[in-house]
Amino acid sequence: MARRKIEEENVRTLMKNEQRGSYMINLPIEIIRKFDWQNRQKLLLEVDEKKKQIVIKDWKSPKQR
C-alpha cells in the first residue's frame, strides 16, 4: 500500500461495520501513542452539531473526578 502524502495524512475514511451495524474511523498510530491510549480504553465523544464536529477525549469515570 502506498504511503499518503503529508497533506492527506490526517484525512480518514468513514467505514461501516456490516456485522455490528456501526461505523468506524481508523486513527493513525502516532495519535494513539501521543495520547497514550490503550486497546479498549473508554473515550468520550463530544458532538457539536452547529460546527459538525466530533471531539474525542479520554473518558474519566466519576470516581476519578
Backbone torsions as a table, in degrees:
resi	resn	phi	psi	omega
1	MET	NA	135.6	-178.1
2	ALA	-74.8	146.7	178.5
3	ARG	-76.0	142.1	179.7
4	ARG	-71.2	152.0	173.4
5	LYS	-69.5	153.9	-175.8
6	ILE	-56.9	-41.3	-178.7
7	GLU	-69.3	-15.7	179.4
8	GLU	-105.3	5.2	-173.0
9	GLU	-59.0	-38.2	-177.7
10	ASN	-100.1	14.0	173.9
11	VAL	-85.9	125.1	-175.8
12	ARG	-123.9	159.2	-179.5
13	THR	-108.0	135.4	175.7
14	LEU	-81.5	126.8	-176.8
15	MET	-123.4	148.6	178.4
16	LYS	-100.0	132.5	174.4
17	ASN	-89.7	102.0	-174.8
18	GLU	-61.1	-35.0	-176.8
19	GLN	-70.2	-35.1	-175.6
20	ARG	-105.6	-12.6	-179.2
21	GLY	73.0	21.8	179.1
22	SER	-116.7	175.5	179.6
23	TYR	-115.0	158.9	-179.1
24	MET	-147.6	156.1	174.8
25	ILE	-131.7	130.2	175.8
26	ASN	-82.7	136.3	177.3
27	LEU	-105.9	146.0	178.4
28	PRO	-64.6	143.7	-179.1
29	ILE	-59.5	-29.6	179.4
30	GLU	-61.6	-38.5	179.2
31	ILE	-69.9	-42.9	178.8
32	ILE	-59.4	-44.1	179.4
33	ARG	-68.8	-39.5	-178.9
34	LYS	-59.2	-40.7	-179.4
35	PHE	-93.5	1.3	178.5
36	ASP	56.5	41.0	176.8
37	TRP	-80.9	149.5	-178.1
38	GLN	-117.7	162.6	177.0
39	ASN	-58.1	133.8	178.5
40	ARG	67.6	16.1	176.8
41	GLN	-70.8	143.2	178.3
42	LYS	-80.3	132.6	178.5
43	LEU	-125.4	148.1	-178.9
44	LEU	-101.6	129.4	176.0
45	LEU	-102.7	124.9	174.2
46	GLU	-108.2	126.1	-175.8
47	VAL	-106.9	127.0	174.1
48	ASP	-111.5	99.3	-175.2
49	GLU	-68.9	-32.5	179.6
50	LYS	-63.9	-46.0	-177.7
51	LYS	-89.7	-5.1	-176.6
52	LYS	54.2	54.0	-179.0
53	GLN	-127.6	150.4	171.9
54	ILE	-123.2	128.8	177.6
55	VAL	-109.6	128.6	-179.9
56	ILE	-103.2	125.0	-179.2
57	LYS	-129.6	157.1	173.5
58	ASP	-67.0	131.4	-179.7
59	TRP	-83.1	131.6	175.6
60	LYS	-111.1	125.8	178.8
61	SER	-68.8	156.0	177.7
62	PRO	-56.9	-26.3	178.8
63	LYS	-69.7	-29.0	-177.3
64	GLN	-84.0	-14.5	-175.8
65	ARG	-76.2	NA	NA
